[in-house]
Amino acid sequence: MTLATLSAVIFDFGGVFTTSPVENFTVFEREHGLPDKFIGSVIKDNHHENAWARYERAEIGLEEFDALFAAESKAAGFEIPGATLIGLLSLTFKPAMIDALERVKAAGFKTGCITNNLPKVDS
């Protein structure tokens, strides 16, 4: 495929246009003396049916996610409430990627964005 045959560019959102939540997980782990990549290991364990997967698919609400993730992380060695994990999802935009998107659009390409959204959290 050559550039001339492209008509659209599809982007992922999290970690592309924004910082990655993994960066926040790493800071949290260091601040709390947890093993490196502990949160990621809990999220990846039983990754189709665990609390994280069920919450991403909106099968459970925040309250149930909070308790289930706490139990899963406790079973792995360190208890982290699910609500704490959600608090770590605050991300910032990457200006360079916003600029890149603007250049792609200015060049006449159609654009799309794919992401997996979590259920709404009432504050």
Buried (B, 14 or more C-beta within 10 A) or exposed (E): EEEEEEEEBEBEBBBBBBBEBBEBBBEBBEEEEBEEBBBBEBBEBEEEEBBBBBBBEEEBEBEBBBBBBBBBBEEBEBEBBBBBBBEBEEBEEBEEBEEBBEEBEEEEBEEEEEEEEBBEEEE
